[in-house]
Amino acid sequence: MRDELLADDIAAGRLQVLLPNYTTRTRARQILRPKHRKMTPKLRALIDFIVETYG
């Protein structure tokens, strides 16, 4: 994700990669919502967008 968000700034030389071989642990992501609430089309679209964008 870092590369997607910062690619233009790195390419333009505004940012510089300091530790190119350093990686962090992948963290699980969760989306929480109240169980008793109905899944609206807007909420479904938001969840789909988040999953597609941030996987």
Secondary structure per residue as TSV (DSSP state, phi and psi in degrees):
chain	resnum	aa	ss	phi	psi
A	1	M	-	360.0	-36.5
A	2	R	H	-54.0	-45.0
A	3	D	H	-62.1	-40.2
A	4	E	H	-65.3	-41.9
A	5	L	H	-75.6	-28.3
A	6	L	H	-114.9	1.2
A	7	A	H	-55.5	-44.8
A	8	D	H	-63.4	-42.1
A	9	D	H	-69.4	-36.0
A	10	I	H	-67.7	-45.1
A	11	A	H	-62.8	-34.8
A	12	A	T	-81.5	-6.0
A	13	G	T	83.9	6.3
A	14	R	S	-75.5	-25.4
A	15	L	S	-127.6	152.7
A	16	Q	-	-130.7	135.5
A	17	V	-	-75.0	121.3
A	18	L	S	-90.6	-38.3
A	19	L	-	-127.6	78.3
A	20	P	T	-62.9	-25.5
A	21	N	T	-95.5	1.0
A	22	Y	-	-87.0	129.1
A	23	T	-	-126.7	151.8
A	24	T	-	-102.7	164.0
A	25	R	-	-69.2	143.5
A	26	T	-	-76.9	133.0
A	27	R	-	-104.1	141.5
A	28	A	-	-70.2	143.1
A	29	R	-	-113.6	143.2
A	30	Q	-	-132.1	145.8
A	31	I	-	-114.3	120.5
A	32	L	-	-109.4	140.9
A	33	R	-	-147.5	154.8
A	34	P	-	-61.6	132.8
A	35	K	T	-63.8	-31.9
A	36	H	T	-82.2	-7.6
A	37	R	S	-86.3	143.7
A	38	K	-	-71.9	143.0
A	39	M	-	-81.1	103.8
A	40	T	-	-82.4	159.6
A	41	P	H	-59.2	-35.2
A	42	K	H	-65.9	-42.9
A	43	L	H	-66.4	-42.2
A	44	R	H	-60.3	-42.4
A	45	A	H	-64.0	-41.0
A	46	L	H	-63.5	-46.4
A	47	I	H	-61.8	-44.4
A	48	D	H	-59.9	-41.7
A	49	F	H	-62.6	-46.3
A	50	I	H	-61.8	-45.1
A	51	V	H	-64.1	-43.3
A	52	E	H	-66.6	-40.5
A	53	T	H	-75.9	-44.4
A	54	Y	H	-110.3	-2.8
A	55	G	-	47.8	360.0
